Amino acid sequence: MRPFNQRTVVSIVYVTAMFMAAMDASVVNLALPAIMKEFQAPPPDAGIVNIGYLVSLAVCLPIAGWLGDRWGTKRIFLIALGMFTAASLLCGLAEHLAALNLFRIIQGAGGGLITPVGMAILFRTFPPEERPKISRVLVLPVAVAPALGPIISGFFTDQLSWRWIFFINVPIGLIILLVGLLCLDEHTESDAGKFDLPGFLLSAPGMPLAVFALSRGPADGFGSPAVLAAGVGGLVLLTALVFVELRTRHPLLNLRLLADRVFGMMSIVSLFSAAGLLGMLYVFPLMYQDVLNHSALDTALITFPEALGLMLASQLMPRSLSRLGPRRLISSALLCASVLFGLLSLTGPGTNPWLLRMLLFLAGFFLGHAVGAVQVTSFANIPSASMGRATTLFNVQNRLGSALGVAIMSCLLAVMSRHTEGALPDLAAYRTALLGAAGFLIAAFCFALGIRDADAAPGMGARSSSSARDERAAASSK
């Protein structure tokens, strides 16, 4: 007899694995100068350490749903976690930059599979009416990991070595692998279908090219030959992918799921919210360091209250969702967060640090309500058989939204810097970029006004009406 029930095991395994993957996305940035110094590599090569990871993740992300449905979510999740853990060890042992880049590519492949497959396991384990309750633990990888990453990176890089930012994943990964191997249940879909080769041949280069263009465009210029070619190529391939996937019976990216009003609307809100949040988290630390002349560690500590706000929101969100409903909760939270982003844009040399901490805490608090409510209600009407493809599609658009937010904020900084005497953006440029991040939240707010509470009833923590149950039963039987 197992010592833990399946829901406890799934929660622990998912949250811990996601925590590692989410923290790894932010832990490398502060260590890049030390890595470049040790390998005696020029600064332009620093971006390759992250680009390889992002490109590999973008290649593997679209196929995660089919792999989980066809070969079993437990098996694919554990393989991905094993890849990520082994690659972390190899990254820490790398003796030259080429080896580090190769191991980061393997790490990105594992990370690209962990998120959607793990989410499918989670949402198949917990029915819609119970998902608001688990949002209290889901916020840990979303909120704490990105904020804790720079602090851990700064500590290890200064006190030990940059290699420890990778070594720390190894014992955690091994423990979760053992727990998952012994305690997770397997799930496969009998109607997973054949592998969508045309979809893969379009998404495998299309997604990485788009991510590469969005990632390198701000640094190299969107008019540079490499970035321009990648951007145009990615756009053409992704456009073709849309037409192909809509005509395929078992597509890698089931775009027909967007026809569900709740899932489609929440996906758009999530995309713009991710763009706004990641855009702010990209711009504000740069402004605090480059213009206001604070250290990287001080910057990480002053932005950490945003994660605390997200954590507090996660504890209150289920009750708020039940009382206000998705439309009022999500729209009001996004509006308040956009106002706070606007206030952050007024930051100057004499701004009280505690005022900034309070503003970031409140921004996290309101965004935590919005992001948490979106996540638990998005899949309210998605049947179990389609959950793997739905979580894959949700994560693909969320990843593109994050990359889009950072790219556009970088473009705003670049455009504004042209009007200054120096080569670097000044305070006005950063303020404009922060207003741009607020603009993404306003766009999300506008779409959130179109949410209908009745459509998302299962995700509000209450039993749906008999008609809604009949609709979900009919959807499941298709």
Helices and strands as residue ranges (DSSP letters): H 6-27, G 29-31, H 32-39, G 43-45, H 46-60, G 61-63, H 64-71, H 73-93, H 97-125, G 128-130, H 131-139, I 140-144, H 145-159, H 164-167, H 169-183, H 197-220, H 225-245, G 255-259, H 261-286, I 287-291, H 296-344, H 353-378, G 384-386, H 387-417, H 427-448, G 453-460, H 466-477
